[in-house]
Structure formats: C-alpha cells, structure tokens
Amino acid sequence: MIQVKEVVKSFGNKENLNKVLKGISLTIKDGEFVVILGASGSGKSTLLNVISGLERPDSGRVSYDSKDISRLSDKALTEFRKDKVGFIFQQYYLLPNLNVDKNVRMGADLAGNGEYRQIIEAVGLGGKLDKYPSELSGGEQQRVSVARALAKKPEVLFLDEPTGALDEQTGRLVLDYISKLHGKYHFTIVMVTHNLNIAEMADTVIRMNSGKIVEIYENQMTKTAYEIGW
Amino acid sequence: MVLGIKDIWKQQGIIIISFCAVFVCTLFLNYNIDVASIENNITSTQVRVLYEAQLMSGKVVCSLCGGSLLATSVIMLFFYIKQYIDSHKKQIGILKAIGYSGFKIAKGFSAFGLCILFGAGGGMLAAYGIMPYFYEVQNEDNILPEYSAHFHPILLICLVIVPALFFAVVSVLYGCRKLNVPVLELLREKIGKGFKAGKKQPEKELAFLVQLRKNTVWQRKSLVFFIAFAAFCYSSMMQMSFSMEELASIVFSIMIIVIGVILSCTTLFIAVTSVANANAKSVAMMRVLGYTIKECTGAVLGGYRWIAYVGFAIGTIYQYALLKFVTTVVFRDVDDVPDITFDFQAFWIALISFLAFFEILLWWKSIQLGKRSAKEIMGE
C-alpha cells in the first residue's frame, strides 16, 4: 500500500516560488489501477514523480507499506526504484543504440529476469527483437518501453501520459496491452493523464487542480481500452 | 545559418591543434629557409653533414607533426560539424522548410575556417616570438656559419591563410553533404533517430551493461580514434621528449612535451565530454530504472579505457622505433649520436601521469553526470 501524507513541493527561489503540490494526501491499495487526472499545470506529473521516488517532497511523507521513502538517500532511493517500481513516459526514452531485445533487457537484468522475452511477445514485438528504436513506429517504441518497465517485475508501474504522443488506434493498443498485463501480473498502476476517457479504465480516479486534489472517486464499472471514448 | 563567435570559440580543440601544428612548422620551416641561405658558405664535410642532418630533422618534424595534426584537425572539424547539425536539426529544418537551400545554410559553416585562422595565426605569432632563442640553441656550438631569423611571408600564406581558406571550403562542402536530407527528417526529432542497425549481425547473448558498453564504443568510431590518438600522442611525445634532451636540445624536449600534453589532454577532454553529453539521456533513464551511477558511467565511459591503453602502448612502441630509426638510419653518418635504449623511467612517468589524468577525467565526468537530475536531463 502506498500512503501519501501532506506532501508539499515547490520549485523556484524565494522571490519566485511556485508551489506545485499543496498538501496532498491519498492512499493507493496494492494491485489498484489509479488514474491521476488534471489539466496541464495541475501538478499531476510532479505528484507522480514524488510518489515514485524521482523527486523528494519539501515536506510530508510518501510510504510504501509504512516505509517512508521521502527521506531516503540517493543510493537508497536508487535501490528502492530498482526493486519496486517501473516507469513508462510519454517520450519512451529508449536507448537509441540498442535493439528492442537489449532495451527490454535493460529492465530485466535489474530483476534477474531471464524470461523477459515472454513480455516482448506479450506486447506483440516478438518478431522485432533486432530492430533499433529508429526503425520502429511511435506505438512500437511505446510498447518496448512497456515491456522494459514490466521486465523488471515492478510492484508499482508509473505511467506519465503514456499515450500522449500516439494516435488513437495505437494509443488504444498500448493501453490494452498494459491492461491485459495488469490483469496477468497484478501490479499496481498509477497513471497520469489529462484524458478524461482514459480515466474510465481505472479503479480509482484522483482529480487534481492547482496543486490540490479536488476529487477522488471509484469507478463502479471499469471499461477496456476499446470501450472508452477518445 | 549564422555561426557566432561563441560557436567558433567552442571549437577550442581545432584552435589548439592548429596552434601547435603551425607553431612547430613555422619554427622548423623558417629555420630551414634561413639556414639554406648559408649553404654556399659551408666548406667542411663535417659541417655539411650537420647542416644536412638539421635540414632533414626539420623536414621530418614538420611532415610528422604537421601531417598528423592536419589530419586530426580535419577529422575533428567533421566531427564538430556533424555534432552542430545534430544539435541544431530543428532550426536547420525550419530554414530548409521556408526555402533556404542546403548550400545556403552550409555557407555559414565557412566560419569554421576562422578557428584555423585564430589557431594558426596564434601559432605563427608564438613561433616568431620564440624564434631568436630557438636559433641560438640550434647553433649553440657555433659549428654552422652565422645566420639570423627572418620573416618569410610565404609561410604566412602557406601555414595560415591557405589552411584557413581550405578549412572554410571543406566545412561548406561537408556541411552540404550532411544537410542533403529531407526537411521532415530534420524537423522530426524522434528519439532514437540517427542510429540505424546497419549490417544486421546477430548480437551475442550479452548482459545489458556489457552490450551497452560495446555499442556505445563502436557506434562512435570518431571518438574511438580521438581517444586512441590522444593516448598515442601523450605516450609517444612525453617519452620522446626525455630522449630529445640528449639527442637534440632542451628546447626540443620542452617543445615536444608541452605540445604533446596540450594536444592529448585537449583531445581526451573533448572526446570524453562528447561521450558523456551524448549519453546523458540514456544515463538518466537507467538511473530512473534503478541502475547506480557507477553502473551507468561504467557502461558508457568505461568502454573507452582499453582503447586509451592500447593507444598508449602503440605510442610507446612507435616513439622507440622512430628514435631507433632516426639514430641508426637518418643520422648514421653523424658522429657522437647517442645509442638509444628503452627509457623505463620515462615510460613509468608517462604511464602514471596518463593514468592519473585519464582516470581523474572519467571520475569527474561521472560526478558531473551523477549531479544532474534525471528530470533535468529528460526535460531537455
């Protein structure tokens, strides 16, 4: 379980301080699919970075099963990310000089996962192991980044606008893969998006505005990637 | 595309190398031209042998130093232009999209000729500054008849003006060639662009970090050349300088050691900085996933270690073989030429100082990469 308590995060200097997170508190259960929804500048990506241990909060706590990660050293935070979390970003961030197989192995080696090729197969790229990122379409690149994130067997998967750079058809395909793999491996998903329709896939939706949570609700009926609007 | 003085100044590598090349060539060519004027005054056979040996050593030094430094400058120039185009793809793409031709944009690259003008001009000035002392040392035994230093405008034309023009033309032509790509390819800055599989060869089952190290090294062959060349220069020129004091003079010795250290350290610094900058995003992503900074930098920088050491070893063999050749073949008719043996003291001094510089440079770049937050690098 992830617990976020009174998290505050600001950027800038004293004269020009920009308070991005203004006392955020929330709880995420194991295996839950959570969407953080909000307009640009609402603080949703910063919240994701703080929860995932990419950034430290100015004050407040972020705990994983009662272990506070907000005051960990850099080394301990790296170890935490290695053991617990996976990331998928809008811009993929694949290593351009490595092929699909080795990009996914980047995640797999951290977890000692020798069966990572099953995940590549699962995202439909089994026939493109030797392709380099420049030889793949945007959707294929994002599926490589999904496979890379899952190959390290994360307990929590963080996604920052994963379909932001994709067209509708490819976006649905990627979300469908993520959703199916979630059903199979039961990891927790925390996804940031500004797309209200994608929120219908989640168990819980956290709506943010101007650095504050304005609403948290649970979907009674979740939809698949092909049932939601776009 | 207009290159500013700031862009030109960033090419310190070329400026320093051209400075060194022209400094050495001016000293020896000017000396050779001046000494040639006293040829008719030489009557003794022994003096003539010394005279010819001095002319020959000047030619050897000029062709070796000048040639290798010129080749390095050209390669470095191509490397810079490619890097400049890669980092300004979008701007260049916009210019092409609104109707500028590749040639019109590439014309701006002629400003790279200014690097040579600055470097070569500075090298010539420095050479003329040290010239009287150099002449004094060359003839300190007063074996050759009296001669003095003169300024020869032909050297200014051949060593400064022509190379600057040559580099300006080469820059434009190379720029044209590199800009001959569709506009959309320049505008679309897709992640992973620029790396193509090339000849498909099945990759062995290597761990990720091992594979990354291998690919990082071999997909940037120009950097492999620069690092090996820098280590080669450091090793050969530093060890050679120890023997030069005995073979020629202390001026030679100091000149070789200073040029060697400046040239190799600058080249190493530029090459390692380029590797670190080019891989900053990859390192950021690896850190996000949970790789330690030691693992990251070991994979992207560590692969160049053995290349540097191989370069160093070749430099050691080269300088010994060259000195042996010069003393036994070139100066075979000259009396009192000292016998050359392998100088272990010079070898250890060169090796330890090189190891210290290279490892400190790698360590410093690792610290710099580690200090930059993943968010900062990925936001670029």
Contacts between the chains, C-beta under 8 A, distances in Angstrom:
chain1	res1	chain2	res2	distance
A	49	B	375	6.7
A	54	B	288	6.5
A	54	B	374	6.3
A	54	B	375	6.5
A	55	B	375	6.7
A	75	B	292	7.3
A	78	B	287	6.7
A	78	B	290	5.7
A	78	B	291	7.5
A	78	B	292	5.7
A	78	B	293	8.0
A	79	B	290	7.1
A	80	B	290	7.9
A	81	B	288	6.8
A	81	B	289	6.7
A	81	B	290	4.2
A	82	B	289	7.1
A	82	B	290	2.6
A	82	B	291	7.4
A	83	B	290	7.2
A	85	B	290	8.0
A	86	B	289	7.7
A	87	B	288	5.6
A	87	B	289	7.0
A	89	B	378	7.5
A	91	B	191	6.1
A	91	B	378	7.4
A	92	B	191	5.6
A	92	B	192	8.0
A	93	B	191	6.8
A	93	B	281	6.7
A	93	B	284	7.7
A	93	B	285	4.4
A	93	B	288	7.9
A	93	B	378	6.5
A	94	B	191	6.3
A	94	B	192	5.8
A	95	B	212	6.9
A	95	B	282	4.8
A	95	B	285	7.0
A	96	B	191	6.7
A	96	B	192	3.9
A	96	B	193	7.4
A	96	B	194	6.9
A	96	B	195	4.4
A	96	B	282	7.8
A	97	B	195	5.2
A	97	B	212	7.7
A	97	B	215	4.6
A	97	B	216	6.4
A	97	B	219	5.0
A	97	B	282	7.9
A	98	B	208	7.9
A	98	B	211	6.5
A	98	B	212	6.4
A	98	B	215	5.9
A	99	B	197	7.3
A	99	B	203	6.8
A	101	B	203	7.4
A	102	B	203	7.1
A	102	B	208	6.0
A	102	B	211	5.0
A	102	B	212	7.4
A	102	B	215	7.9
A	105	B	207	7.6
A	105	B	208	4.5
A	105	B	211	7.5
A	106	B	208	4.8
A	106	B	212	7.8
A	106	B	286	7.0
A	106	B	289	6.7
A	107	B	289	6.0
A	108	B	208	7.6
A	109	B	207	5.8
A	109	B	208	4.5
A	109	B	209	7.2
A	110	B	289	6.3
A	110	B	290	5.4
A	110	B	291	7.0
A	130	B	197	7.1
A	130	B	200	6.3
A	130	B	202	7.6
A	130	B	203	7.4
A	131	B	197	7.2
A	132	B	192	6.6
A	132	B	195	5.5
A	132	B	196	6.6
A	132	B	197	5.0
A	133	B	191	6.4
A	133	B	192	2.9
A	133	B	195	7.2
A	134	B	190	7.0
A	134	B	192	4.4
A	134	B	193	5.3
A	134	B	194	6.8
A	134	B	195	5.4
A	134	B	196	6.0
A	135	B	196	7.2
A	135	B	197	6.5
A	136	B	192	7.7
A	138	B	190	7.9
A	141	B	191	7.1
A	141	B	192	7.1
A	148	B	289	7.8
A	152	B	289	6.7
A	152	B	290	7.5
